[in-house]
Amino acid sequence: MVNMLKNLLIALLFIVVIIFAGCNEEPLQFDTPVKEPGENVDMKKIVALGDSLTAGYGVDLNKSYPALLEKKLQENGYHYRVINAGVSGETSSGTLARVEWILTQNPEIVILETGGNDGLRGVAVSLLEENLREIVEILHENNVAVLLAGMKMVWNLGPVYVSEFNKVYPKIAEEKGVVLMPFFLEGVAAKRDLNIEDGIHPNSAGYVVIVENLYPYVVKVIDSVNK
């Protein structure tokens, strides 16, 4: 009887040792994301700087143009992150005030989309021009390439104002030697099926069109800084 109990205790002890050893096995580590073969963990950065059109007002963040652009770039072999730095309701003066913070993100390229709210609020065209010029100058001084997204204003603000507003973006692009996308909302503006209910902000389908239009200009800038 004693021997039987002794053998039983030995067997139980053996089982406990096995279980304890299994519990102390080195766990899998999930702190660091698993990297796909060939993934570049030191991706360069593009900052999408702008207002609600950049922020993606009215759509999920992953449907905004910066998110769609990043996906398209990476699918085509361009190892870039695209940081969404859009602020809804912002004018060009607000954008200028944020440039120093943008530089802390160490971007290689900034896509500058601002000024639409200036126009809708009737802000002096001269101030818009001054702000755009200063933003570009600050970015260039810090070796950041700029893609300028042009805006066009609605005609109910009067032909003189609209004409002067629409001239600003080509003027700054030529003066500062930056790549210009002539109209950020090309093919999307005033199209009901490509905008949310307010008729001003693109919906998810609208952002797909914007990225298709924007992509060649982005590639042009990338190629220019990496040649």
SULPE-V102068 format. One record per backbone hydrogen bond with DSSP energy under -1.0 kcal/mol. NH is the residue of the N-H (numbers start at 0). CO is the residue of the C=O. If there is no record, write none. Layout:
BEGIN
NH & CO
NH & CO
END
This chain:
BEGIN
4 & 0
5 & 1
6 & 2
7 & 3
8 & 4
9 & 5
10 & 6
11 & 7
12 & 8
13 & 9
14 & 10
15 & 11
16 & 12
17 & 13
18 & 14
19 & 15
20 & 16
21 & 17
22 & 18
23 & 19
24 & 21
38 & 35
43 & 78
45 & 80
46 & 108
47 & 82
48 & 110
49 & 84
53 & 50
54 & 50
55 & 51
56 & 51
58 & 55
62 & 59
63 & 60
67 & 63
68 & 64
69 & 65
70 & 66
71 & 67
72 & 68
73 & 69
74 & 70
75 & 71
76 & 73
77 & 72
79 & 77
80 & 43
82 & 45
84 & 47
86 & 49
89 & 86
94 & 90
95 & 91
96 & 92
97 & 94
98 & 95
101 & 97
102 & 98
103 & 100
104 & 101
105 & 102
107 & 44
108 & 44
109 & 144
110 & 46
111 & 146
112 & 48
118 & 114
119 & 115
120 & 116
121 & 118
122 & 117
127 & 123
128 & 124
129 & 125
130 & 126
131 & 127
132 & 128
133 & 129
134 & 130
135 & 131
136 & 132
137 & 133
138 & 134
139 & 135
140 & 136
142 & 139
143 & 138
144 & 107
146 & 109
147 & 178
148 & 111
149 & 180
156 & 153
157 & 154
161 & 157
162 & 158
163 & 159
164 & 160
165 & 161
167 & 164
170 & 166
171 & 167
172 & 168
173 & 169
174 & 170
175 & 171
177 & 172
180 & 147
183 & 149
185 & 182
187 & 184
188 & 184
190 & 187
193 & 190
194 & 191
195 & 200
198 & 195
202 & 193
206 & 202
207 & 203
208 & 204
209 & 205
210 & 206
211 & 207
212 & 208
213 & 209
214 & 210
217 & 213
218 & 214
219 & 215
220 & 216
221 & 217
222 & 218
223 & 219
224 & 220
225 & 221
END
